[in-house]
Amino acid sequence: MASSSINVRLSAIRRLALEAADNGLIAPELAAGIARAKGAKRNGVCLGHWLTVEEAGKFVTAPVVTTIKGMRDSAVIGLLLGAGLRRSEVAALGIEHIQERQGRWVIVDLIGKHGRMRSVPIPVWAQLGVARWKDAAGITVGALFRRMNRHGQVAGRISPQDVFEIVKTYAERLRVDVSPHDLRRTFARLAHAGHAPLEQIQLSLGHASLVTTEVYLGVRQNLQDAPCDHLGLMQEREISAAV
């Protein structure tokens, strides 16, 4: 397992040991020893991939919404980029998940990774895309997103792999190398750039740890103002000559 996965499980074991000691099931000194168990060390952070605002805008408008399939694809991409959902979460959405709360549209009681439940606000443009698809497909109950058969008719629920293929289709069309998870990262990155509170981004993404959210944002490494830009080894005219 990855270091982060190991540490999540170790945290649960530590809490279980302390609870067992409180209930007299194991000796307190044994529970204290378990609580001192060190987590797995994480060496380095995998660099994610994000779209710029301009690229994200092109991705959102890439599907042609004059067809039912285009409407569906537009709604799927809208929730990936507009709400930061995982592809498995998009595939699992039902009609009942999209509700109006406190004057805005929200995905309510969404069950995500490790069974964690959360509610995710969605932008108006994403909700309009969902409503357009739902009305065109005539969906009133059950799964929100459905497959299209060879005759262009609405069929059964889409799978996470179907979501991946939808994103891949438009990524190839726009000549950008992105996956559904990159769209999730983009949601976090653009929200942070727009001064959304870090804790609120964490809640929308469903992360148990704020550290995981920071990894998504890439806030620990600045590629625009990097250490290599401060070496002072070449002047501007030398750079131009080298190019």
C-alpha positions in Angstrom: 0.0 0.0 0.0 0.9 3.6 -0.4 2.3 5.4 2.7 -0.9 7.5 3.0 -3.1 4.4 3.0 -0.9 2.7 5.6 -1.0 5.7 7.9 -4.8 5.9 7.6 -5.1 2.3 8.8 -2.5 2.8 11.5 -4.5 5.7 12.8 -7.6 3.5 13.1 -5.6 0.8 14.9 -4.3 3.4 17.4 -7.8 4.6 18.2 -9.1 1.1 18.5 -6.3 0.2 21.0 -7.1 3.3 23.2 -10.8 2.5 23.1 -10.0 -1.1 24.1 -7.9 0.1 27.0 -10.7 2.4 28.2 -13.0 -0.6 28.3 -10.6 -2.8 30.1 -10.0 -5.2 27.2 -6.3 -4.7 27.1 -3.6 -3.3 29.4 -3.2 0.6 29.3 0.6 0.2 28.8 -0.1 -2.1 25.8 -2.4 0.5 24.3 0.2 3.2 24.9 2.8 1.2 23.1 0.4 0.7 20.1 -0.3 4.5 20.1 3.5 5.1 19.8 3.8 3.0 16.6 5.3 5.2 13.9 3.6 5.7 10.6 5.1 4.9 7.2 7.4 7.6 5.9 6.5 9.2 2.7 9.5 10.1 0.5 8.5 12.9 -1.9 5.1 13.8 -3.4 3.9 12.8 -6.8 3.4 15.9 -9.0 -0.2 16.1 -10.2 -1.5 17.6 -13.4 -3.9 20.6 -13.6 -5.6 22.5 -16.3 -5.4 26.3 -16.5 -8.6 28.4 -16.4 -8.5 28.7 -20.2 -8.0 24.9 -20.7 -10.7 24.1 -18.2 -13.1 26.5 -19.9 -12.5 24.8 -23.3 -13.0 21.3 -21.7 -16.3 22.3 -20.2 -17.6 23.6 -23.5 -16.1 20.8 -25.7 -19.2 18.5 -25.8 -21.8 19.4 -28.5 -25.0 19.8 -26.6 -27.3 19.4 -29.6 -27.4 15.6 -29.0 -28.4 13.7 -26.0 -25.0 12.1 -25.7 -23.4 15.5 -25.8 -25.7 16.7 -23.1 -24.7 13.7 -20.9 -21.0 14.2 -21.5 -21.3 17.9 -20.8 -23.1 17.2 -17.4 -20.5 14.6 -16.5 -17.6 16.9 -17.2 -19.4 19.7 -15.4 -19.5 17.7 -12.2 -15.9 16.5 -12.5 -14.6 20.1 -13.0 -17.3 22.0 -11.1 -17.6 19.8 -8.0 -14.3 17.8 -7.9 -16.0 14.4 -7.9 -14.2 11.1 -8.4 -15.2 9.2 -11.5 -16.7 6.4 -9.3 -18.8 9.0 -7.5 -20.1 10.5 -10.8 -21.1 7.0 -11.9 -22.8 6.2 -8.6 -25.0 9.4 -8.6 -28.7 9.0 -8.4 -31.5 11.5 -9.2 -32.0 11.9 -5.4 -28.5 13.2 -4.8 -29.1 16.6 -6.6 -31.1 18.8 -4.3 -31.6 22.5 -3.6 -30.5 23.5 -0.1 -30.2 27.0 1.4 -30.9 28.6 -2.0 -28.3 26.6 -4.0 -27.8 23.2 -5.6 -26.0 20.6 -3.7 -25.0 16.9 -4.1 -26.3 15.6 -0.8 -25.3 12.5 1.2 -22.6 11.4 -1.3 -20.8 8.3 -0.2 -17.1 8.6 -1.2 -13.8 6.8 -0.5 -13.6 4.7 2.6 -17.4 5.2 3.1 -17.1 8.8 4.1 -20.3 10.8 3.5 -20.3 14.4 2.4 -22.4 17.0 0.6 -20.9 19.0 -2.2 -22.1 22.4 -3.5 -22.2 22.7 -7.3 -22.0 25.8 -9.5 -25.2 26.9 -11.3 -23.7 26.1 -14.7 -23.0 22.5 -13.7 -26.6 22.1 -12.3 -28.0 23.5 -15.6 -26.0 20.9 -17.5 -27.4 18.1 -15.3 -31.0 19.4 -15.7 -30.6 19.7 -19.5 -29.4 16.1 -19.7 -32.0 14.7 -17.3 -34.9 16.4 -19.1 -33.7 15.3 -22.6 -33.2 11.7 -21.4 -36.5 11.6 -19.6 -34.9 10.4 -16.3 -37.0 10.9 -13.3 -35.8 8.1 -10.9 -32.7 5.9 -10.4 -29.2 6.5 -11.8 -28.5 10.0 -13.0 -26.0 9.1 -15.7 -26.8 6.3 -18.2 -25.1 4.7 -21.2 -26.3 5.2 -24.7 -26.9 2.2 -26.9 -26.0 1.9 -30.6 -29.4 3.4 -31.5 -28.8 6.5 -29.4 -31.3 5.4 -26.8 -30.7 5.7 -23.0 -29.7 2.4 -21.4 -28.3 1.3 -18.0 -26.1 3.1 -15.5 -22.7 4.2 -16.6 -19.5 2.8 -15.0 -16.4 4.5 -13.7 -14.7 3.2 -16.8 -17.3 4.9 -19.0 -16.5 8.2 -17.2 -12.9 7.7 -18.0 -13.7 7.1 -21.7 -15.8 10.3 -21.8 -12.9 12.4 -20.5 -10.4 10.6 -22.7 -12.5 11.4 -25.8 -12.5 15.1 -25.2 -8.9 15.2 -24.0 -7.8 13.7 -27.3 -10.0 16.2 -29.2 -8.5 19.1 -27.3 -5.0 17.6 -27.4 -4.5 17.7 -23.6 -3.3 14.8 -21.5 -5.7 14.7 -18.6 -7.7 12.0 -16.7 -10.8 12.3 -14.6 -8.6 12.7 -11.5 -6.8 15.6 -13.1 -10.1 17.4 -13.5 -10.6 16.8 -9.7 -7.2 18.3 -9.1 -8.1 21.2 -11.4 -11.3 21.9 -9.3 -9.2 22.1 -6.2 -6.4 24.2 -7.8 -8.8 26.8 -9.4 -10.9 27.0 -6.2 -7.7 27.7 -4.2 -6.6 30.3 -6.7 -10.0 31.9 -6.3 -9.4 32.2 -2.6 -11.8 29.5 -1.4 -10.9 28.5 2.2 -8.7 25.4 2.3 -10.9 23.6 4.8 -13.9 24.1 2.5 -12.0 22.6 -0.4 -11.1 19.7 1.8 -14.8 19.1 2.7 -15.8 19.3 -1.0 -13.2 16.7 -2.0 -13.9 14.5 1.0 -10.4 14.2 2.2 -9.8 13.0 5.7 -6.5 14.9 6.0 -5.8 18.5 5.0 -2.3 17.3 3.9 -3.9 15.3 1.1 -5.8 18.4 -0.1 -2.5 20.4 -0.1 -0.9 17.7 -2.3 -3.8 18.1 -4.7 -3.3 21.9 -4.8 0.5 21.6 -5.2 0.9 24.4 -2.7 4.1 23.0 -1.3 6.0 23.4 -4.6 5.9 26.6 -6.6 6.7 25.9 -10.3 6.2 29.5 -11.3 8.8 30.9 -8.9 11.2 27.9 -8.5 14.6 27.8 -6.8 16.3 27.4 -10.2 15.0 30.9 -11.2 17.2 32.4 -8.4 20.6 31.0 -9.3 21.9 34.1 -11.0 24.0 32.1 -13.4 22.6 33.6 -16.7 21.5 37.1 -17.6 18.5 37.7 -19.9 20.7 38.3 -23.0 22.6 35.1 -22.4 19.3 33.2 -22.1 18.1 34.7 -25.4 21.4 33.8 -27.1 21.2 30.3 -25.8 17.7 29.9 -27.2 
